[in-house]
Amino acid sequence: MEATHDHAHEDHSHHPTGLARYFFTTNHKDIGSMYLWFSLIMFFVGGFMALVIRAELFQPGIQIVNPDVFNQLTTIHALVMIFGAVMPAFVGFANWQIPLMVGASDMAFARMNNWSFWLMPPAATLLVGSFLVPGGAAGSGWTLYPPLSIQGGISVDMTILAVHIMGASSIMGSINIVTTILNMRAPGMTLMRMPMFVWTWLITAYLLIAVMPVLAGAVTMLLTDRHFGTHFFNAAGGGDPTMFMHIFWFFGHPEVYIMILPAFGIISHIIPTFARKPLFGYASMVYATSSIALLSFIVWGHHMFTVGMPAAGNLFFMYATMLIAVPTGVKVFNWIATMWKGSMTFETPMLFAVAFVSLFTIGGFSGLVLAITPVDITLHNTYYVVAHFHYVLFSGAIFSIMGGAYYWLPKWTGHMYDEKLGKVHFWLTTISFNITFFPQHFLGLAGMPRRIPDYATQFTEFNQISSVGAFLLGFSQLLFLYVIIKCIRGGAKAEAKAWEGAEGLEWTVPSPAPYHTFETPPAFH
Amino acid sequence: MSTAQDVYYVPAPSKWPVVGSTALFLLAIGMVSLLHWGKTPGMVFLAAGFAVLTYMLFGWFGNVIHESVSGKYNTQVDASFRWAMGWFIFSEVMFFAAFFGALFYARQMSVPILGDLDNQLIWPGFKPGWPSEGPYLTDAFKPMEAWGLPAVNTLLLLTSGVTLTWAHHALMENKRTQLLIGMAATIALGLTFLFFQATEYGEAAFTLSTGVYGATFFLLTGFHGFHVTLGTLMLIVIMARCGKGHFTPEHHFAFEAVAWYWHFVDVVWLGLFIFVYWM
């Protein structure tokens, strides 16, 4: 056994140093860190765009950017946040945690893993760089609906190719994750004994493999409609722009769950740790996650209640969408039941987790409101929708990412982060998040349309509150950056098991986790 | 070799991923240039991109083949390859599903709905049936007939599935001559299929811009043809490796992966034959 160890070490313990280490690495921890840093950078890039949008919306009228640039900012803000910030963050967590959690020596395909990451910077360059080409960035909205996306200039092609490259990255990353989970678990770790984060990523990766190719198909048809004379989305040739919406949202709705299921996984680790109780209803969590994933394939029409689908279609999509509330309710119930009578403490990860449960539920309920076809017909494309998806994406996905980062930073860096500053960051974020997005519900209910740089004067006050909140929210994130850098550079030494109530294989290796872990599978009980 | 078999093989740091990313970035820039800044810069970037991509494919696959024949892959690594190839083919199925979805939507929804409207503005003589004619036609509209070349092509691909399975059985029974004959037959059938497909394109009485029929026809059959081309290239590589004495009756997953891919391309064709040509 000793010889085995040495042999494996010889191959790759002498990794290159400096930049070459990261260009050529095959180490899941290096790649995880690169994903997380990339995500954080894109979070600030997308956040900057959001602040320009909120600055413009501080007053009615046009002050800072012209309507064209405003459209470009809303479009690229969304694409950057979805494909550049949220998804890579979860892939970063997957890279760091899945091999540690299942007791694997690395990801199943270590080289392809690095390719998945290194496709992201070129794609981001195409996407963000499209602001610099004549005509500016794509202004069609992130959904790239024709005919706007057909009429756009060079930047739409850059966006389409960026989507292709990010799609290839996601598919390869997902195949890697599925294979790692299915084939590299420590002996004794049956599927129903896997950590919840691993389960949620298995299902997420399945969704990604199923729908990213569909998005690739959709944008390919856009490209041929734009340049090669096809009429997929043009009624003048027997096509239909609505067809794009159907294909896009067949991808788009599972995509929404791709951005929330790993969040559910992270929260399902944090809450048991700080409630010092095992997760309530493990099996029901697995079944609920699977149900949400399966239902996600048959609800896409709720994004297009106003395009004139047959009434039977609208009804089907309404009821199917409402069904999703059932497994989601199971999850929220389980998290609360996990906390019930637990000996709880409220370190920063737990604060984010508790805020996640309550704020995500608000976002879930506003989703239920929007699922009702007749209600959606008045609320469609208003700020109510903007409020809804920021509650599920920011106080959902991003809160879980921040909570997860605080939770595992000790494992990654070997140091405890600054708890006091972490808590300040949490409260600033939570309060300013609600100042930013809660008034948007009222704006939407009162009829303010989204994606428009100007508005009627009666919307001014709520917009001003929202903009002030947004700037506070944006600048609070600099504190997050500071806490992370401070934690990397030093701090109290973290134990192997950094949290008293933490369970799982990742807490059996030292902190920081050595460059190579579990080169021979650990015993799992 | 016993030490290598005990641990899961994790490759050493490798330059191929960044080389591959560079290739795709160059291809993307080339594509954008070609569409907006003219032929010369576009072709330069595209050529560079393809060159780098080819370099990467040879280098990376070369590494993998070398690791495989030197016995670094244990049975667990083999299982990883099997899972991954299966999921990759699933992703390909979903890619074609997008285009089949477009075909079904056009046939069942968009063209019939246009028929309900005041449709004389769409193009003169618009009829909401399928195949739909489309604008810009100079000659009489003639959709592709199923029982000519496409039927022959169906027969060719189905036969190629049989010859490939025959070659696989030869490999498992270590009959190397039969293996090479089977591979050569499969490749020949694939190339004949591609030749007939090109002939059919040449004879088509409609184009990519002939309305939604032309669009769905050419994108579905075009992407399929592209996959057959890739499959044929993969078969040629595998045959060359067979000729060099690679693969044993027990270990030959590269062969099997290509066979899975070939059967997948075959099944897609059956869908095309039924829904694009025949019904």
Interface residues (C-beta under 8 A of the other chain):
Chain A: M1 A3 T4 H7 A8 D11 H12 H15 P16 A20 R21 F23 F24 T25 T26 A104 S105 D106 A108 F109 A110 R111 M112 N114 W115 F117 W118 L119 P121 P122 T125 L126 G153 I154 D157 M158 L161 A162 H164 I165 A168 I171 S174 I175 N176 V178 T179 L182 N183 M184 I209 A210 V211 M212 P213 V214 A216 G217 A218 T220 M221 T224 D225 H227 F228 G229 T230 H231 F232 A235 A236 G237 G238 G239 D240 T242 M243 H246 I247 F250 E519 T520
Chain B: T3 A4 D6 V7 Y8 V10 P11 A12 P13 S14 K15 W16 P17 V18 G20 S21 T22 L24 F25 A28 M31 V32 L35 H36 W60 Q76 A79 S80 W83 A84 W87 F88 F90 S91 E92 M94 F95 F96 A97 A98 F99 G101 A102 Y105 A106 M109 S110 V111 I113 L114 I122 W123 F126 S132 G134 P135 T207 L208 S209 T210 G211 V212 Y213 G214 A215 T216 F218 L219
